[in-house]
């Protein structure tokens, strides 16, 4: 008989490091925060609690979609149908919170949508704890649940913290697209927190200037570490694509792209070193894990690639190249005021990213044309 994870002890769930115990802790914190929001009168504290809920919900869901649901699809009979239901709930929450963030605090429309999204979150928690996670528990030993918990927590700590309705719900697209969006979200969070501290403290003068410089350095640290994580995931994806397709018609081009992706990762690491910014290794590892989760693709084959998977992966690499171009462009703009940044080198890196986009566009068109032609010929032959 299947038992909800809500009704089990931590030991039954595989210990505190198990992904099941970690999920339940997050769910309990979501419930606590939603109850607190409901008990507060309108005001700044209520808005702070709502922001905390949003940040927790979206980092939690991203880690589920990147690490946990691929494990369910791999290990549980009917896992694709189970996770598709939860992904639909996540998308509905995503769309609704995106609308909430555009509405003014205190409006009746916003209040109604917040209560509606809380009801959806609670329904999602019940579906996960009563149906999906017990099925995973029946399929995996405790040791594997603990390993999943470590991977889940690593990805969660570097995940986006706000709604992005257009992001794919499955790897590898969500893992690579999530990295630059995580940078954007965490800068938004840091700036918002900084403004709130300034209003409450009322500090000015030299102390305020020092705080401003510190906030700028912190934003730069977040920005570059998240882009480094994206570059690491892109380099790993390109390397794997060479392994799978290197002997085919696209092998030489893929090898060149993989080499450039490795160079881009090293260039970002060098940039962090020159700016005195420490590398956040957990972010790099989280992006690497996300790419690994993407090896199990919904293309009708469990382990082997297909023409469809090649098209998906080329599209993801193209988006990664675009993300790198935006990174170099942003640093070029900053180089006007920061002499630590080498504008000439950044311009060359930007040109390389733009060439990668052009190459990947052409390769995608060629591969798509060949795939469709082969499918048409097979259909005609049948």
Number of C-alpha atoms within 10 A of each C-alpha: 4 11 14 17 23 19 11 11 12 17 11 15 23 19 17 16 19 23 27 28 24 19 20 18 14 15 23 13 14 21 17 12 17 21 12 13 18 13 10 13 9 12 10 12 12 17 15 14 17 18 16 16 20 19 19 21 23 21 21 22 20 24 24 24 24 31 28 23 26 22 19 22 21 15 16 17 13 12 18 15 11 20 20 15 14 21 20 13 16 23 18 16 23 23 15 18 22 15 14 18 14 9 15 11 16 11 9 11 12 18 14 11 16 18 13 14 18 17 14 17 21 15 14 20 21 16 17 23 21 17 16 21 23 19 22 22 23 12 15 14 11 20 13 14 24 21 13 19 21 16 21 26 22 21 27 23 16 27 31 28 29 24 24 17 16 11 16 17 21 23 24 27 22 20 34 29 20 26 29 25 22 22 24 18 22 21 20 15 17 16 16 12 12 14 11 13 12 15 9 8 9 8 13 11 7 9 10 13 12 12 15 14 12 12 16 15 15 15 20 19 20 23 23 22 27 27 26 30 28 29 31 26 29 31 25 18 25 24 19 17 21 20 13 15 16 16 10 10 10 15 16 14 15 24 18 13 21 22 14 17 27 17 15 22 21 15 17 21 18 13 18 18 12 11 13 11 18 11 18 16 13 17 24 24 18 29 31 23 19 27 27 19 21 20 18 22 21 15 14 12 11 12 10 12 17 15 13 16 19 18 18 17 19 22 18 22 28 22 18 27 26 16 21 26 23 17 21 21 17 13 20 20 12 15 16 11 9 12 9 11 18 14 19 11 13 21 16 12 20 21 14 17 25 18 14 22 20 14 15 22 15 12 18 19 13 13 18 16 12 13 17 12 12 12 12 12 11 10 9 8 7 6
